[in-house]
Amino acid sequence: MIKGFKDFIMRGNVIDLAVAVVIGGAFTALVTAIVTSIINPLIALFYLPDPKTGAIGPVFTGLHGKEVTFPLGGLITAIISFFAVALVVYLVFVVPMNKWKERQAAKAGVVEEAAKLPTEAELLIQIRDLLEQQRGTTAPTRSTEPPSPSI
């Protein structure tokens, strides 16, 4: 039972998900505070806050004559928070977990080699040669280069 639990926990996707949720929640609060304290005042240098909602951003007159504020501060906060949390989770947890998995695979003697797949032209040449062999004719010596297009 303990071994099964250990195997379940050591799966990369379970650990990645758990770490992302916990660290993401904590780090989001930090990033939101930083953006609210620094980025929003920088935006306020260029745009006046809406007196009704307090939203910071450009103000336009709508079709019915009312002013509409596009709250850039909230949008920028969300974008920066997302990228900052994603970067921290990736660098602090995903990269070390991948390195650990590589070391475990190397210890176990598992070496992943990417097999070189043949190109489309090479596959077509092989198919041609096999068809000629099935017909009983010998394939004349041909160039393995694909024919050049004629103009």
Backbone as numpy.savetxt, mean C-alpha at the origin, in Angstrom:
# Nx Ny Nz CAx CAy CAz Cx Cy Cz
-2.54 -27.31 22.76 -3.37 -26.13 22.76 -2.49 -24.87 22.76
-1.43 -24.86 23.55 -0.55 -23.71 23.61 0.16 -23.53 22.27
0.58 -24.64 21.64 1.26 -24.55 20.35 0.32 -23.97 19.29
-0.93 -24.42 19.29 -1.91 -23.89 18.34 -2.14 -22.41 18.53
-2.22 -21.97 19.80 -2.40 -20.55 20.08 -1.18 -19.76 19.62
0.02 -20.32 19.86 1.25 -19.64 19.44 1.28 -19.52 17.91
0.91 -20.59 17.22 0.89 -20.54 15.75 -0.10 -19.50 15.25
-1.26 -19.42 15.91 -2.28 -18.45 15.53 -1.77 -17.02 15.72
-1.15 -16.76 16.86 -0.67 -15.42 17.17 0.50 -15.03 16.27
1.36 -15.99 15.91 2.55 -15.67 15.13 2.26 -15.49 13.65
1.03 -15.73 13.24 0.69 -15.42 11.85 0.81 -13.93 11.65
1.44 -13.53 10.59 1.70 -12.11 10.36 0.46 -11.25 10.30
-0.58 -11.73 9.66 -1.76 -10.88 9.49 -2.47 -10.63 10.82
-2.46 -11.58 11.75 -3.12 -11.38 13.04 -2.36 -10.34 13.85
-1.05 -10.49 13.88 -0.22 -9.54 14.64 -0.29 -8.15 14.01
-0.21 -8.08 12.71 -0.29 -6.79 12.03 -1.61 -6.08 12.34
-2.69 -6.84 12.31 -4.00 -6.24 12.56 -4.11 -5.75 14.01
-3.68 -6.58 14.96 -3.78 -6.19 16.37 -2.92 -4.97 16.66
-1.73 -4.96 16.13 -0.83 -3.84 16.36 -1.39 -2.58 15.72
-1.91 -2.70 14.52 -2.45 -1.53 13.83 -3.61 -0.91 14.60
-4.46 -1.74 15.17 -5.60 -1.20 15.91 -5.15 -0.48 17.17
-4.28 -1.13 17.95 -3.86 -0.54 19.22 -3.01 0.70 19.01
-1.97 0.59 18.22 -1.08 1.71 18.00 -1.78 2.80 17.20
-2.60 2.42 16.26 -3.32 3.41 15.46 -4.20 4.29 16.32
-4.90 3.68 17.25 -5.77 4.47 18.13 -4.99 5.45 18.99
-3.89 4.98 19.56 -3.09 5.85 20.42 -2.37 6.94 19.62
-1.83 6.55 18.49 -1.05 7.50 17.71 -1.95 8.53 17.03
-3.17 8.14 16.70 -4.10 9.08 16.08 -4.38 10.27 16.97
-4.54 10.01 18.25 -4.78 11.11 19.19 -3.60 12.08 19.21
-2.41 11.53 19.20 -1.21 12.37 19.19 -1.11 13.20 17.91
-1.30 12.58 16.78 -1.21 13.29 15.51 -2.31 14.35 15.40
-3.51 14.01 15.84 -4.61 14.98 15.81 -4.28 16.21 16.65
-3.69 16.00 17.81 -3.31 17.13 18.66 -2.24 17.99 17.98
-1.27 17.36 17.36 -0.21 18.11 16.68 -0.78 18.91 15.51
-1.62 18.27 14.71 -2.18 18.96 13.55 -3.10 20.10 13.99
-3.90 19.84 15.02 -4.80 20.88 15.52 -4.02 22.07 16.08
-2.87 21.78 16.70 -2.08 22.84 17.31 -1.18 23.58 16.32
-0.77 22.91 15.27 0.21 23.52 14.36 -0.37 23.79 12.97
-0.96 22.78 12.35 -1.41 22.92 10.96 -2.63 23.84 10.85
-3.61 23.62 11.72 -4.81 24.46 11.64 -4.51 25.94 11.84
-3.64 26.33 12.80 -3.30 27.76 12.88 -2.59 28.28 11.62
-1.80 27.42 10.97 -1.17 27.85 9.72 -2.22 28.09 8.64
-3.24 27.25 8.58 -4.32 27.46 7.62 -5.09 28.72 7.98
-5.26 28.97 9.28 -5.99 30.15 9.73 -5.27 31.44 9.35
-3.96 31.37 9.06 -3.26 32.55 8.59 -3.80 33.02 7.24
-4.32 32.09 6.45 -4.80 32.41 5.11 -6.32 32.54 5.04
-7.04 31.86 5.94 -8.49 31.88 5.92 -9.01 32.23 7.32
-10.06 33.02 7.36 -10.70 33.35 8.63 -11.62 32.20 9.03
-11.68 31.90 10.32 -12.61 30.85 10.76 -14.06 31.30 10.56
-14.92 30.35 10.23 -16.35 30.65 10.09 -16.90 31.01 11.46
-17.54 32.18 11.61 -18.02 32.58 12.93 -19.10 31.65 13.50
-19.84 30.99 12.65 -20.91 30.11 13.12 -20.39 28.74 13.55
-19.54 28.13 12.72 -19.09 26.75 12.99 -17.66 26.69 13.51
-16.87 27.71 13.29 -15.47 27.69 13.70 -14.58 26.94 12.71
-15.15 26.46 11.59 -14.38 25.74 10.59 -13.45 26.71 9.87
-12.25 26.20 9.57 -11.25 27.03 8.90 -11.15 26.58 7.45
-11.29 27.51 6.53 -11.18 27.18 5.13 -11.78 28.28 4.28
-11.72 28.09 2.97 -12.27 29.11 2.07 -13.79 29.18 2.18
-14.31 30.39 2.06 -15.75 30.62 2.15 -16.26 31.05 0.78
-17.32 30.40 0.33 -17.93 30.72 -0.96 -19.41 30.99 -0.74
-19.98 31.78 -1.63 -21.41 32.03 -1.58 -22.10 30.93 -2.37
-23.07 30.28 -1.75 -23.78 29.18 -2.38 -24.80 29.65 -3.39
-25.51 28.73 -4.00 -26.51 29.05 -5.00 -27.70 29.81 -4.43
-27.96 29.63 -3.13 -29.10 30.29 -2.50 -28.68 31.54 -1.73
-27.46 31.99 -1.94 -26.99 33.23 -1.33 -26.37 33.06 0.05
-26.33 31.85 0.59 -25.73 31.63 1.90 -24.25 31.32 1.73
-23.47 31.69 2.74 -22.04 31.41 2.70 -21.78 29.96 3.11
-20.87 29.32 2.37 -20.49 27.94 2.64 -18.99 27.90 2.89
-18.60 27.27 4.01 -17.19 27.13 4.35 -16.74 25.71 4.07
-15.65 25.59 3.33 -15.04 24.28 3.09 -13.98 24.08 4.18
-14.22 23.20 5.15 -13.32 23.06 6.30 -12.05 22.29 5.95
-11.04 23.00 5.48 -9.78 22.37 5.12 -9.02 21.83 6.34
-9.20 22.45 7.47 -8.48 22.02 8.67 -8.78 20.58 9.03
-10.05 20.21 9.03 -10.43 18.83 9.36 -9.92 17.84 8.33
-9.98 18.22 7.06 -9.49 17.34 6.00 -8.00 17.12 6.11
-7.25 18.17 6.31 -5.80 18.04 6.43 -5.45 17.24 7.68
-6.18 17.44 8.77 -5.96 16.65 9.98 -6.13 15.16 9.69
-7.18 14.80 9.00 -7.44 13.39 8.70 -6.37 12.81 7.78
-5.96 13.54 6.77 -4.94 13.04 5.84 -3.61 12.84 6.55
-3.18 13.83 7.29 -1.89 13.70 8.00 -1.96 12.58 9.03
-3.07 12.48 9.75 -3.22 11.42 10.74 -3.11 10.05 10.09
-3.79 9.86 8.98 -3.75 8.57 8.30 -2.34 8.19 7.88
-1.65 9.10 7.20 -0.31 8.78 6.71 0.69 8.62 7.85
0.56 9.41 8.89 1.48 9.29 10.02 1.28 7.96 10.74
0.04 7.57 10.98 -0.23 6.30 11.66 0.24 5.14 10.78
-0.06 5.18 9.50 0.34 4.11 8.60 1.87 3.98 8.56
2.57 5.09 8.51 4.03 5.06 8.46 4.61 4.47 9.74
4.11 4.90 10.88 4.63 4.40 12.15 4.35 2.91 12.30
3.14 2.48 12.01 2.81 1.06 12.13 3.68 0.24 11.19
3.89 0.72 9.99 4.72 -0.02 9.04 6.17 -0.12 9.52
6.75 1.01 9.89 8.17 1.02 10.26 8.45 0.33 11.59
7.54 0.46 12.54 7.81 -0.08 13.87 7.40 -1.54 14.00
6.38 -1.97 13.26 5.88 -3.31 13.47 5.95 -4.22 12.25
5.56 -3.75 11.10 5.51 -4.61 9.93 6.91 -4.97 9.44
7.79 -3.99 9.34 9.15 -4.26 8.86 9.89 -5.24 9.78
9.89 -5.01 11.11 10.57 -5.99 11.98 9.93 -7.38 11.91
8.61 -7.46 11.79 7.96 -8.78 11.70 8.36 -9.49 10.42
8.46 -8.77 9.31 8.90 -9.38 8.06 10.34 -9.86 8.16
11.20 -9.08 8.80 12.60 -9.50 8.99 12.65 -10.76 9.85
11.83 -10.81 10.89 11.81 -11.97 11.77 11.35 -13.21 10.99
10.33 -13.05 10.14 9.85 -14.17 9.33 10.93 -14.65 8.37
11.68 -13.71 7.78 12.77 -14.09 6.87 13.83 -14.89 7.60
14.18 -14.45 8.82 15.17 -15.19 9.60 14.67 -16.59 9.96
13.39 -16.69 10.31 12.83 -18.00 10.64 12.84 -18.91 9.42
12.53 -18.36 8.25 12.55 -19.16 7.02 13.97 -19.58 6.68
14.94 -18.69 6.90 16.34 -19.03 6.62 16.82 -20.13 7.56
16.41 -20.07 8.82 16.78 -21.12 9.78 16.18 -22.46 9.39
14.97 -22.42 8.85 14.30 -23.66 8.46 14.82 -24.17 7.12
15.62 -23.40 6.43 16.19 -23.81 5.16 15.28 -23.55 3.98
14.28 -22.76 4.15 13.37 -22.42 3.07 13.94 -21.23 2.32
14.23 -21.44 1.06 14.74 -20.35 0.24 13.77 -20.15 -0.91
13.23 -18.96 -0.98 12.30 -18.65 -2.07 13.07 -18.03 -3.22
13.07 -18.74 -4.33 13.72 -18.21 -5.52 12.65 -17.92 -6.55
12.72 -16.76 -7.08 11.75 -16.39 -8.10 12.14 -17.06 -9.41
11.29 -17.94 -9.89 11.56 -18.63 -11.15 11.37 -17.64 -12.29
12.31 -17.67 -13.22 12.20 -16.77 -14.36 11.18 -17.35 -15.32
10.12 -16.64 -15.50 9.07 -17.09 -16.40 9.43 -16.72 -17.83
9.06 -17.60 -18.76 9.38 -17.29 -20.16 8.51 -16.14 -20.66
9.06 -15.45 -21.63 8.31 -14.35 -22.23 7.24 -14.91 -23.17
6.38 -14.06 -23.62 5.32 -14.49 -24.53 5.89 -15.03 -25.84
6.92 -14.38 -26.33 7.54 -14.83 -27.58 8.17 -16.21 -27.40
8.83 -16.43 -26.26 9.44 -17.74 -26.01 8.38 -18.83 -25.91
7.25 -18.53 -25.28 6.16 -19.50 -25.18 5.60 -19.83 -26.56
5.44 -18.83 -27.40 4.92 -19.07 -28.74 5.89 -19.92 -29.56
7.16 -19.71 -29.41 8.17 -20.52 -30.12 8.10 -21.96 -29.65
7.96 -22.16 -28.34 7.86 -23.52 -27.81 6.60 -24.22 -28.31
5.50 -23.50 -28.37 4.25 -24.08 -28.87 4.40 -24.47 -30.34
5.01 -23.59 -31.12 5.23 -23.87 -32.54 6.05 -25.13 -32.72
7.14 -25.24 -31.95 8.01 -26.41 -32.07 7.29 -27.68 -31.66
6.48 -27.64 -30.62 5.74 -28.82 -30.19 4.71 -29.24 -31.22
4.03 -28.28 -31.84 3.06 -28.61 -32.88 3.74 -29.25 -34.07
4.89 -28.76 -34.46 5.62 -29.35 -35.58 6.11 -30.74 -35.25
6.50 -30.98 -34.01 6.93 -32.32 -33.60 5.75 -33.29 -33.64
4.57 -32.83 -33.24 3.39 -33.70 -33.25 2.98 -34.07 -34.67
3.20 -33.17 -35.59 2.87 -33.44 -37.00 3.90 -34.35 -37.64
5.00 -34.57 -36.97 6.03 -35.45 -37.50 7.05 -34.74 -38.35
6.95 -33.47 -38.46 7.94 -32.73 -39.22 8.98 -32.20 -38.26
10.16 -32.06 -38.76 11.19 -31.48 -37.92 11.17 -29.99 -38.12
11.36 -29.31 -37.03 11.33 -27.85 -37.10 12.61 -27.35 -37.73
12.49 -26.54 -38.78 13.70 -25.95 -39.34 14.31 -24.98 -38.33
15.58 -24.78 -38.46 16.25 -23.88 -37.55 15.75 -22.47 -37.80
15.16 -21.93 -36.76 14.61 -20.58 -36.89 15.20 -19.72 -35.79
15.15 -18.48 -36.05 15.64 -17.53 -35.06 14.66 -17.49 -33.89
15.18 -17.33 -32.68 14.31 -17.22 -31.50 13.84 -15.79 -31.32
14.28 -14.92 -32.20 13.84 -13.52 -32.13 12.45 -13.42 -32.75
11.56 -12.68 -32.14 10.25 -12.48 -32.76 10.41 -11.68 -34.06
9.56 -11.94 -35.05 9.70 -11.20 -36.31 9.46 -9.72 -36.11
10.21 -8.96 -36.86 10.06 -7.50 -36.76 8.82 -7.10 -37.56
8.10 -6.12 -37.05 6.88 -5.70 -37.78 7.26 -5.00 -39.08
6.47 -5.30 -40.09 6.73 -4.65 -41.38 5.83 -3.43 -41.49
6.32 -2.47 -42.17 5.59 -1.20 -42.31 4.97 -1.11 -43.67
